[in-house]
Amino acid sequence: MSKRTNGWAVVGIGLIIVGAVIYGAAVLVAGGVALAHAGPLSWPVLIVGGPPALGFLILIAKVIVDRIDNKEDAYYSKNVDL
């Protein structure tokens, strides 16, 4: 890894996480407003959209944990210049 770009990955991932949190909060607020105004007829939307969203979050967490725990990736990041 180049010393000039040391830490850029952390900044990039951090910005992506911040954006995802803001977007997720906006979706939750908008969903809450929609549920408050539409009533019980809008609950099926949460049932249909909830599991895929949860699955997506689980897969993102898996990729991040796998990358952190992979010693081979860490070795190549530190010792191999492309």
Distance bins in CASP14 RR format, pairs under 12 A and 6 or more apart:
PFRMAT RR
TARGET T0000
AUTHOR 0000-0000-0000
RMODE 2
METHOD distances of the structure
MODEL  1
1 7 0 0 0 0 1 0 0 0 0 0 0
1 8 0 0 0 0 1 0 0 0 0 0 0
1 9 0 0 0 0 1 0 0 0 0 0 0
1 10 0 0 0 0 0 1 0 0 0 0 0
1 73 0 0 0 0 0 1 0 0 0 0 0
1 74 0 0 0 0 0 1 0 0 0 0 0
1 75 0 0 0 0 0 1 0 0 0 0 0
1 76 0 0 0 0 1 0 0 0 0 0 0
1 77 1 0 1 0 0 0 0 0 0 0 0
1 78 1 0 0 1 0 0 0 0 0 0 0
1 79 0 0 0 0 1 0 0 0 0 0 0
1 80 0 0 0 0 1 0 0 0 0 0 0
1 81 1 0 0 1 0 0 0 0 0 0 0
1 82 0 0 0 0 1 0 0 0 0 0 0
2 8 0 0 0 0 1 0 0 0 0 0 0
2 9 0 0 0 0 0 1 0 0 0 0 0
2 77 0 0 0 0 0 1 0 0 0 0 0
2 78 0 0 0 0 0 1 0 0 0 0 0
2 80 0 0 0 0 0 1 0 0 0 0 0
2 81 1 0 0 1 0 0 0 0 0 0 0
2 82 0 0 0 0 1 0 0 0 0 0 0
3 78 0 0 0 0 0 1 0 0 0 0 0
3 81 0 0 0 0 0 1 0 0 0 0 0
4 81 0 0 0 0 0 1 0 0 0 0 0
5 11 0 0 0 0 1 0 0 0 0 0 0
5 12 0 0 0 0 0 1 0 0 0 0 0
5 77 0 0 0 0 0 1 0 0 0 0 0
5 81 0 0 0 0 0 1 0 0 0 0 0
5 82 0 0 0 0 0 1 0 0 0 0 0
6 77 0 0 0 0 0 1 0 0 0 0 0
6 78 0 0 0 0 0 1 0 0 0 0 0
7 13 0 0 0 0 1 0 0 0 0 0 0
7 14 0 0 0 0 0 1 0 0 0 0 0
7 77 0 0 0 0 0 1 0 0 0 0 0
8 14 0 0 0 0 0 1 0 0 0 0 0
8 15 0 0 0 0 0 1 0 0 0 0 0
9 15 0 0 0 0 0 1 0 0 0 0 0
9 16 0 0 0 0 0 1 0 0 0 0 0
9 64 0 0 0 0 0 1 0 0 0 0 0
9 67 0 0 0 0 1 0 0 0 0 0 0
9 68 0 0 0 0 0 1 0 0 0 0 0
9 73 0 0 0 0 0 1 0 0 0 0 0
9 74 0 0 0 0 0 1 0 0 0 0 0
9 77 0 0 0 0 1 0 0 0 0 0 0
10 16 0 0 0 0 0 1 0 0 0 0 0
10 17 0 0 0 0 0 1 0 0 0 0 0
10 68 0 0 0 0 0 1 0 0 0 0 0
11 17 0 0 0 0 0 1 0 0 0 0 0
11 18 0 0 0 0 0 1 0 0 0 0 0
12 18 0 0 0 0 1 0 0 0 0 0 0
12 19 0 0 0 0 0 1 0 0 0 0 0
12 20 0 0 0 0 0 1 0 0 0 0 0
13 19 0 0 0 0 0 1 0 0 0 0 0
13 20 0 0 0 0 0 1 0 0 0 0 0
13 60 0 0 0 0 0 1 0 0 0 0 0
13 63 0 0 0 0 0 1 0 0 0 0 0
13 64 1 0 0 1 0 0 0 0 0 0 0
13 67 0 0 0 0 1 0 0 0 0 0 0
13 68 0 0 0 0 0 1 0 0 0 0 0
14 20 0 0 0 0 1 0 0 0 0 0 0
14 21 0 0 0 0 1 0 0 0 0 0 0
14 22 0 0 0 0 0 1 0 0 0 0 0
14 64 0 0 0 0 0 1 0 0 0 0 0
15 21 0 0 0 0 0 1 0 0 0 0 0
15 22 0 0 0 0 0 1 0 0 0 0 0
16 22 0 0 0 0 0 1 0 0 0 0 0
16 23 0 0 0 0 0 1 0 0 0 0 0
16 60 0 0 0 0 1 0 0 0 0 0 0
16 63 0 0 0 0 0 1 0 0 0 0 0
16 64 0 0 0 0 0 1 0 0 0 0 0
17 23 0 0 0 0 0 1 0 0 0 0 0
17 24 0 0 0 0 0 1 0 0 0 0 0
17 57 0 0 0 0 0 1 0 0 0 0 0
17 60 0 0 0 0 1 0 0 0 0 0 0
17 61 0 0 0 0 0 1 0 0 0 0 0
17 64 0 0 0 0 1 0 0 0 0 0 0
18 24 0 0 0 0 0 1 0 0 0 0 0
18 25 0 0 0 0 0 1 0 0 0 0 0
19 25 0 0 0 0 1 0 0 0 0 0 0
19 26 0 0 0 0 1 0 0 0 0 0 0
19 27 0 0 0 0 0 1 0 0 0 0 0
20 26 0 0 0 0 0 1 0 0 0 0 0
20 27 0 0 0 0 0 1 0 0 0 0 0
20 53 0 0 0 0 0 1 0 0 0 0 0
20 56 0 0 0 0 0 1 0 0 0 0 0
20 57 0 0 0 0 1 0 0 0 0 0 0
20 60 0 0 0 0 1 0 0 0 0 0 0
20 61 0 0 0 0 0 1 0 0 0 0 0
20 64 0 0 0 0 0 1 0 0 0 0 0
21 27 0 0 0 0 0 1 0 0 0 0 0
21 28 0 0 0 0 0 1 0 0 0 0 0
21 57 0 0 0 0 0 1 0 0 0 0 0
22 28 0 0 0 0 0 1 0 0 0 0 0
22 29 0 0 0 0 0 1 0 0 0 0 0
23 29 0 0 0 0 0 1 0 0 0 0 0
23 30 0 0 0 0 0 1 0 0 0 0 0
23 53 0 0 0 0 0 1 0 0 0 0 0
24 30 0 0 0 0 1 0 0 0 0 0 0
24 31 0 0 0 0 0 1 0 0 0 0 0
24 53 0 0 0 0 1 0 0 0 0 0 0
24 56 0 0 0 0 0 1 0 0 0 0 0
24 57 0 0 0 0 1 0 0 0 0 0 0
25 31 0 0 0 0 0 1 0 0 0 0 0
25 32 0 0 0 0 0 1 0 0 0 0 0
26 32 0 0 0 0 0 1 0 0 0 0 0
26 33 0 0 0 0 0 1 0 0 0 0 0
27 33 0 0 0 0 0 1 0 0 0 0 0
27 34 0 0 0 0 0 1 0 0 0 0 0
27 45 0 0 0 0 0 1 0 0 0 0 0
27 46 0 0 0 0 0 1 0 0 0 0 0
27 49 0 0 0 0 0 1 0 0 0 0 0
27 50 0 0 0 0 0 1 0 0 0 0 0
27 53 0 0 0 0 1 0 0 0 0 0 0
28 34 0 0 0 0 0 1 0 0 0 0 0
28 35 0 0 0 0 0 1 0 0 0 0 0
28 46 0 0 0 0 0 1 0 0 0 0 0
28 50 0 0 0 0 0 1 0 0 0 0 0
28 53 0 0 0 0 0 1 0 0 0 0 0
29 35 0 0 0 0 0 1 0 0 0 0 0
29 36 0 0 0 0 0 1 0 0 0 0 0
30 36 0 0 0 0 0 1 0 0 0 0 0
30 37 0 0 0 0 0 1 0 0 0 0 0
30 38 0 0 0 0 0 1 0 0 0 0 0
30 42 0 0 0 0 0 1 0 0 0 0 0
30 45 0 0 0 0 0 1 0 0 0 0 0
31 37 0 0 0 0 1 0 0 0 0 0 0
31 38 0 0 0 0 1 0 0 0 0 0 0
31 39 0 0 0 0 0 1 0 0 0 0 0
31 42 0 0 0 0 1 0 0 0 0 0 0
31 43 0 0 0 0 0 1 0 0 0 0 0
31 45 0 0 0 0 1 0 0 0 0 0 0
31 46 0 0 0 0 1 0 0 0 0 0 0
31 49 0 0 0 0 0 1 0 0 0 0 0
31 50 0 0 0 0 0 1 0 0 0 0 0
32 38 0 0 0 0 1 0 0 0 0 0 0
32 39 0 0 0 0 0 1 0 0 0 0 0
32 42 0 0 0 0 1 0 0 0 0 0 0
32 43 0 0 0 0 0 1 0 0 0 0 0
32 45 0 0 0 0 0 1 0 0 0 0 0
32 46 0 0 0 0 1 0 0 0 0 0 0
33 39 0 0 0 0 0 1 0 0 0 0 0
33 42 0 0 0 0 0 1 0 0 0 0 0
34 41 0 0 0 0 0 1 0 0 0 0 0
34 42 1 0 1 0 0 0 0 0 0 0 0
34 43 0 0 0 0 0 1 0 0 0 0 0
34 45 1 0 0 1 0 0 0 0 0 0 0
34 46 0 0 0 0 1 0 0 0 0 0 0
35 41 0 0 0 0 1 0 0 0 0 0 0
35 42 1 0 1 0 0 0 0 0 0 0 0
35 43 1 0 0 1 0 0 0 0 0 0 0
35 44 0 0 0 0 0 1 0 0 0 0 0
35 45 0 0 0 0 1 0 0 0 0 0 0
35 46 1 0 0 1 0 0 0 0 0 0 0
36 42 0 0 0 0 1 0 0 0 0 0 0
38 44 0 0 0 0 0 1 0 0 0 0 0
38 45 0 0 0 0 1 0 0 0 0 0 0
38 46 0 0 0 0 0 1 0 0 0 0 0
39 45 0 0 0 0 0 1 0 0 0 0 0
39 46 0 0 0 0 0 1 0 0 0 0 0
40 46 0 0 0 0 0 1 0 0 0 0 0
40 47 0 0 0 0 0 1 0 0 0 0 0
42 48 0 0 0 0 0 1 0 0 0 0 0
42 49 0 0 0 0 0 1 0 0 0 0 0
43 49 0 0 0 0 0 1 0 0 0 0 0
43 50 0 0 0 0 0 1 0 0 0 0 0
44 50 0 0 0 0 0 1 0 0 0 0 0
45 53 0 0 0 0 0 1 0 0 0 0 0
46 52 0 0 0 0 0 1 0 0 0 0 0
46 53 0 0 0 0 1 0 0 0 0 0 0
46 54 0 0 0 0 0 1 0 0 0 0 0
47 53 0 0 0 0 0 1 0 0 0 0 0
47 54 0 0 0 0 0 1 0 0 0 0 0
49 55 0 0 0 0 0 1 0 0 0 0 0
49 56 0 0 0 0 0 1 0 0 0 0 0
50 56 0 0 0 0 1 0 0 0 0 0 0
50 57 0 0 0 0 0 1 0 0 0 0 0
50 58 0 0 0 0 0 1 0 0 0 0 0
51 57 0 0 0 0 0 1 0 0 0 0 0
51 58 0 0 0 0 0 1 0 0 0 0 0
52 58 0 0 0 0 0 1 0 0 0 0 0
52 59 0 0 0 0 0 1 0 0 0 0 0
53 59 0 0 0 0 0 1 0 0 0 0 0
53 60 0 0 0 0 0 1 0 0 0 0 0
54 60 0 0 0 0 0 1 0 0 0 0 0
54 61 0 0 0 0 0 1 0 0 0 0 0
55 61 0 0 0 0 1 0 0 0 0 0 0
55 62 0 0 0 0 1 0 0 0 0 0 0
56 62 0 0 0 0 0 1 0 0 0 0 0
56 63 0 0 0 0 0 1 0 0 0 0 0
57 63 0 0 0 0 0 1 0 0 0 0 0
57 64 0 0 0 0 0 1 0 0 0 0 0
58 64 0 0 0 0 0 1 0 0 0 0 0
58 65 0 0 0 0 0 1 0 0 0 0 0
59 65 0 0 0 0 0 1 0 0 0 0 0
59 66 0 0 0 0 0 1 0 0 0 0 0
60 66 0 0 0 0 0 1 0 0 0 0 0
60 67 0 0 0 0 0 1 0 0 0 0 0
61 67 0 0 0 0 0 1 0 0 0 0 0
61 68 0 0 0 0 0 1 0 0 0 0 0
62 68 0 0 0 0 0 1 0 0 0 0 0
62 69 0 0 0 0 0 1 0 0 0 0 0
63 69 0 0 0 0 0 1 0 0 0 0 0
63 70 0 0 0 0 0 1 0 0 0 0 0
63 73 0 0 0 0 0 1 0 0 0 0 0
64 70 0 0 0 0 0 1 0 0 0 0 0
64 73 0 0 0 0 0 1 0 0 0 0 0
66 72 0 0 0 0 0 1 0 0 0 0 0
66 73 0 0 0 0 1 0 0 0 0 0 0
66 74 0 0 0 0 0 1 0 0 0 0 0
67 73 1 0 0 1 0 0 0 0 0 0 0
67 74 0 0 0 0 1 0 0 0 0 0 0
67 76 0 0 0 0 0 1 0 0 0 0 0
67 77 0 0 0 0 1 0 0 0 0 0 0
68 74 0 0 0 0 1 0 0 0 0 0 0
68 77 0 0 0 0 0 1 0 0 0 0 0
70 76 0 0 0 0 1 0 0 0 0 0 0
70 77 0 0 0 0 1 0 0 0 0 0 0
71 77 0 0 0 0 0 1 0 0 0 0 0
71 78 0 0 0 0 0 1 0 0 0 0 0
71 79 0 0 0 0 0 1 0 0 0 0 0
72 78 0 0 0 0 0 1 0 0 0 0 0
72 79 0 0 0 0 0 1 0 0 0 0 0
72 80 0 0 0 0 0 1 0 0 0 0 0
73 79 0 0 0 0 0 1 0 0 0 0 0
73 80 0 0 0 0 0 1 0 0 0 0 0
74 80 0 0 0 0 0 1 0 0 0 0 0
76 82 0 0 0 0 1 0 0 0 0 0 0
END
